[in-house]
Amino acid sequence: MKAASYDQLQMKDSAILIYEDAIRQIKAYKYNKVAAGFSLAVARLLTEKGIVDKAAKYYNEYEHHSGFFDSTGNIERRREIFYYLKGLYCLKTNQPDSVEYYFRKELRTGKDFNNQSAGAYGLSLLYQRYNNPDSTAKYAIYYSEMNDSVYAQRATQEVEQAKTMYDYTRQQELAQRKEVEANKERTQKERIIYISLALLCLMGVILTKWNQKKKEYQTLRATHQQAEVELQSLRHLQTINSLVVATHGLVKKTWAVPANEIAKAEAIRKEYYESKEK
């Protein structure tokens, strides 16, 4: 958020203006709880600048309209840092009893290192202001220890985050590699399928051509056989109608050859022998 960026840059006035404008716009859409949730950030910035009267209004808005508190005034878990901020406000407005109450509540309810560090630091500020060196040293040391633990925890978290990021990146690389291998395998399978289909089509064409040629061959063979039969019939007929030359004349198959054909054959025979004698 832009306001948080200005806050980190110590440009508190700009951050306050942006927060207040955001709260107005959110309220215009009737999201009053959401708007109240932003009130704590504005209250903290106003407290740091010493504008405590205006800060009180935002603290009141946060406590009564954000929905984060139960009926006894206890804030929900993981939001205990509110007690530390309210303690700082009470320290600014010289309310020592309230300061101690809120800082000790921060220590009592906030169990993580951040809340423990904040509560100890707040109490060290309180006892320093009221000249109680023993208590100041006690909570300053505790604050220092918790602060070291916070840094150690953050370092551990950063290592864990780096490891998580590495694992995530590694998993992404493995997933991408598997995807590439799967795509390659799928491409090879598709090529095999296409080649197989092409071969099947080629075999189909070859078989079709072969069947056509076979039919043509069978047709030609049948025609040839028919021609052979007819030729043999003609030869047989020719044999029957031929002249049988013997020593004393001609034996005629009158039962199969017409008389005129026999007479013609005799004439041919006679002409043949006469031509031979000449």
C-alpha positions as CSV (number, residue, x, y, z in Angstrom):
1,M,0.0,0.0,0.0
2,K,1.2,3.5,-0.8
3,A,0.7,4.8,2.8
4,A,2.9,2.0,4.2
5,S,5.7,3.0,1.8
6,Y,5.5,6.6,3.0
7,D,5.5,5.4,6.6
8,Q,8.7,3.4,6.0
9,L,10.3,6.5,4.4
10,Q,9.4,8.4,7.6
11,M,7.0,10.6,5.6
12,K,4.4,10.4,8.3
13,D,2.2,13.4,7.2
14,S,1.8,11.9,3.7
15,A,1.0,8.5,5.1
16,I,-1.6,9.9,7.5
17,L,-3.3,11.8,4.6
18,I,-3.5,8.7,2.4
19,Y,-4.8,6.6,5.3
20,E,-7.5,9.1,6.1
21,D,-8.5,9.4,2.5
22,A,-8.8,5.6,2.2
23,I,-10.9,5.5,5.4
24,R,-13.3,8.1,4.0
25,Q,-13.7,6.3,0.7
26,I,-14.3,2.9,2.4
27,K,-16.9,4.4,4.7
28,A,-18.6,5.9,1.7
29,Y,-19.3,2.4,0.5
30,K,-20.6,1.4,4.0
31,Y,-17.7,-0.9,4.9
32,N,-17.4,0.6,8.4
33,K,-15.6,-2.3,10.0
34,V,-12.9,-2.3,7.2
35,A,-12.5,1.4,7.7
36,A,-12.2,1.0,11.4
37,G,-9.4,-1.6,10.8
38,F,-7.3,1.1,9.2
39,S,-7.8,3.4,12.2
40,L,-5.0,1.8,14.2
41,A,-2.3,2.7,11.7
42,V,-3.5,6.4,11.7
43,A,-3.7,6.4,15.5
44,R,-0.1,5.1,15.8
45,L,1.3,7.7,13.3
46,L,-0.6,10.5,15.1
47,T,0.7,9.3,18.5
48,E,4.3,9.3,17.1
49,K,3.8,12.9,16.0
50,G,2.3,13.9,19.3
51,I,-1.2,14.7,18.0
52,V,-2.8,12.7,20.8
53,D,-6.3,14.2,20.8
54,K,-6.9,13.2,17.2
55,A,-5.2,9.8,17.9
56,A,-7.7,9.2,20.7
57,K,-10.5,9.3,18.2
58,Y,-8.9,6.8,15.9
59,Y,-8.1,4.4,18.9
60,N,-11.8,4.7,20.0
61,E,-12.9,4.0,16.4
62,Y,-10.6,0.9,16.3
63,E,-11.7,-0.5,19.6
64,H,-15.4,-0.1,19.2
65,H,-16.1,-0.6,15.4
66,S,-13.4,-2.9,14.0
67,G,-15.0,-6.1,15.4
68,F,-11.6,-7.4,16.6
69,F,-12.5,-7.2,20.4
70,D,-14.7,-9.4,22.6
71,S,-17.2,-8.1,25.2
72,T,-14.5,-7.8,27.8
73,G,-12.2,-5.7,25.7
74,N,-9.7,-8.4,24.7
75,I,-8.4,-8.3,21.2
76,E,-8.4,-11.5,19.0
77,R,-5.3,-13.6,18.7
78,R,-2.4,-12.4,16.5
79,R,-3.5,-8.7,16.9
80,E,-1.9,-8.3,20.4
81,I,0.4,-5.6,19.1
82,F,-2.5,-3.2,19.8
83,Y,-1.7,-3.4,23.5
84,Y,1.8,-2.1,22.9
85,L,0.6,0.7,20.6
86,K,-2.1,1.7,23.2
87,G,0.6,1.6,25.9
88,L,2.7,4.1,23.8
89,Y,-0.3,6.4,23.5
90,C,-0.8,6.2,27.3
91,L,2.9,7.0,27.8
92,K,2.5,10.1,25.6
93,T,-0.5,11.2,27.6
94,N,1.1,10.6,31.0
95,Q,-1.1,7.7,32.2
96,P,1.4,5.5,34.0
97,D,-1.1,3.0,35.4
98,S,-2.6,2.5,31.9
99,V,0.9,2.3,30.4
100,E,1.9,-0.5,32.7
101,Y,-1.5,-2.3,32.2
102,Y,-1.2,-2.4,28.4
103,F,2.5,-3.3,28.3
104,R,2.1,-6.1,30.8
105,K,-1.0,-7.3,28.9
106,E,1.2,-7.3,25.8
107,L,3.7,-9.6,27.6
108,R,1.0,-11.8,29.1
109,T,-1.1,-12.4,25.9
110,G,1.4,-12.0,23.1
111,K,3.4,-15.2,23.2
112,D,5.6,-14.7,20.1
113,F,9.0,-13.0,20.1
114,N,7.7,-9.8,18.5
115,N,5.1,-9.2,21.2
116,Q,7.4,-10.2,24.0
117,S,10.1,-7.8,22.7
118,A,7.5,-5.0,22.3
119,G,6.1,-5.5,25.8
120,A,9.6,-5.5,27.4
121,Y,10.6,-2.5,25.5
122,G,7.5,-0.6,26.6
123,L,8.1,-1.4,30.3
124,S,11.7,-0.4,30.0
125,L,10.6,3.0,28.7
126,L,8.0,3.3,31.5
127,Y,10.5,2.6,34.3
128,Q,13.1,4.8,32.7
129,R,10.8,7.8,32.7
130,Y,9.9,7.2,36.4
131,N,13.5,6.7,37.4
132,N,13.4,3.0,38.3
133,P,16.8,1.8,37.1
134,D,16.5,-1.8,38.3
135,S,13.2,-2.4,36.5
136,T,14.5,-0.4,33.5
137,A,17.6,-2.7,33.3
138,K,15.6,-5.8,33.8
139,Y,13.2,-5.1,31.0
140,A,15.9,-3.6,28.8
141,I,17.9,-6.9,29.1
142,Y,14.7,-8.9,28.4
143,Y,14.0,-6.7,25.4
144,S,17.5,-7.2,24.1
145,E,17.2,-11.0,24.4
146,M,13.8,-11.1,22.7
147,N,15.1,-8.7,20.0
148,D,18.0,-11.1,19.4
149,S,15.5,-14.0,19.2
150,V,13.4,-12.0,16.8
151,Y,16.4,-11.5,14.5
152,A,17.3,-15.2,14.9
153,Q,13.7,-16.1,14.1
154,R,13.7,-13.8,11.1
155,A,17.0,-15.3,9.9
156,T,15.5,-18.8,10.3
157,Q,12.4,-17.7,8.5
158,E,14.5,-16.2,5.7
159,V,16.4,-19.5,5.4
160,E,13.2,-21.4,5.4
161,Q,11.7,-19.0,2.8
162,A,14.8,-19.4,0.6
163,K,14.7,-23.1,0.9
164,T,11.0,-23.1,0.1
165,M,11.7,-20.9,-2.9
166,Y,14.5,-23.2,-4.0
167,D,12.3,-26.3,-3.5
168,Y,9.5,-24.5,-5.4
169,T,11.9,-23.5,-8.2
170,R,13.3,-27.1,-8.2
171,Q,9.8,-28.5,-8.4
172,Q,9.0,-26.1,-11.3
173,E,12.1,-27.2,-13.1
174,L,11.2,-30.9,-12.6
175,A,7.7,-30.3,-13.7
176,Q,8.9,-28.4,-16.8
177,R,11.4,-31.2,-17.6
178,K,8.7,-33.8,-17.2
179,E,6.4,-31.8,-19.4
180,V,9.1,-31.5,-22.1
181,E,9.8,-35.3,-21.9
182,A,6.0,-36.0,-22.0
183,N,5.7,-33.7,-25.0
184,K,8.6,-35.4,-26.7
185,E,7.2,-38.9,-26.0
186,R,3.8,-37.7,-27.2
187,T,5.4,-36.4,-30.4
188,Q,7.2,-39.7,-31.0
189,K,4.0,-41.6,-30.5
190,E,2.2,-39.3,-32.9
191,R,5.0,-39.8,-35.4
192,I,4.8,-43.6,-35.0
193,I,1.0,-43.4,-35.4
194,Y,1.3,-41.2,-38.6
195,I,4.0,-43.5,-40.1
196,S,1.9,-46.6,-39.3
197,L,-1.2,-45.0,-40.9
198,A,0.9,-44.0,-43.9
199,L,2.2,-47.6,-44.2
200,L,-1.3,-49.0,-43.8
201,C,-2.5,-46.7,-46.5
202,L,0.4,-47.6,-48.8
203,M,-0.3,-51.3,-48.2
204,G,-3.9,-50.8,-48.9
205,V,-3.0,-49.1,-52.2
206,I,-0.6,-51.9,-53.1
207,L,-3.1,-54.6,-52.2
208,T,-5.8,-52.8,-54.3
209,K,-3.4,-52.7,-57.3
210,W,-2.4,-56.3,-56.7
211,N,-6.0,-57.4,-56.6
212,Q,-6.7,-55.5,-59.8
213,K,-3.7,-57.1,-61.5
214,K,-4.8,-60.5,-60.2
215,K,-8.3,-60.0,-61.6
216,E,-6.8,-58.9,-64.9
217,Y,-4.5,-61.9,-65.0
218,Q,-7.4,-64.2,-64.1
219,T,-9.5,-62.6,-66.9
220,L,-6.6,-63.0,-69.4
221,R,-6.0,-66.6,-68.3
222,A,-9.7,-67.4,-68.7
223,T,-9.7,-65.8,-72.1
224,H,-6.5,-67.7,-73.0
225,Q,-8.0,-71.0,-71.8
226,Q,-11.1,-70.3,-73.8
227,A,-9.0,-69.6,-76.8
228,E,-7.1,-72.8,-76.3
229,V,-10.3,-74.8,-76.1
230,E,-11.6,-73.1,-79.2
231,L,-8.3,-73.7,-81.0
232,Q,-8.3,-77.4,-80.0
233,S,-11.8,-77.7,-81.3
234,L,-10.8,-76.1,-84.6
235,R,-7.8,-78.4,-84.8
236,H,-10.0,-81.4,-84.0
237,L,-12.4,-80.4,-86.7
238,Q,-9.6,-79.8,-89.1
239,T,-8.3,-83.3,-88.3
240,I,-11.7,-84.8,-88.9
241,N,-12.0,-82.9,-92.2
242,S,-8.5,-83.6,-93.3
243,L,-7.5,-86.2,-95.9
244,V,-5.9,-89.4,-94.8
245,V,-3.5,-90.4,-97.4
246,A,-3.1,-94.1,-97.7
247,T,-1.5,-96.4,-100.2
248,H,-4.7,-96.9,-102.2
249,G,-6.6,-93.8,-102.0
250,L,-8.5,-91.7,-99.5
251,V,-10.4,-92.8,-96.3
252,K,-13.2,-90.3,-95.8
253,K,-15.0,-89.6,-92.6
254,T,-18.3,-89.1,-94.2
255,W,-20.1,-89.2,-90.9
256,A,-18.6,-85.9,-89.9
257,V,-17.7,-84.1,-93.1
258,P,-20.2,-82.9,-95.7
259,A,-20.0,-84.5,-99.2
260,N,-19.1,-81.3,-100.9
261,E,-16.2,-80.8,-98.5
262,I,-15.0,-84.3,-99.3
263,A,-15.2,-83.7,-103.0
264,K,-13.3,-80.5,-102.6
265,A,-10.6,-82.3,-100.5
266,E,-10.3,-85.0,-103.2
267,A,-9.8,-82.3,-105.8
268,I,-7.1,-80.8,-103.7
269,R,-5.5,-84.2,-103.2
270,K,-5.6,-84.9,-106.8
271,E,-4.1,-81.6,-107.7
272,Y,-1.4,-82.1,-105.0
273,Y,-0.3,-85.5,-106.4
274,E,-0.4,-84.2,-109.9
275,S,1.8,-81.3,-109.0
276,K,4.1,-83.7,-107.3
277,E,4.5,-85.9,-110.4
278,K,5.4,-83.0,-112.4
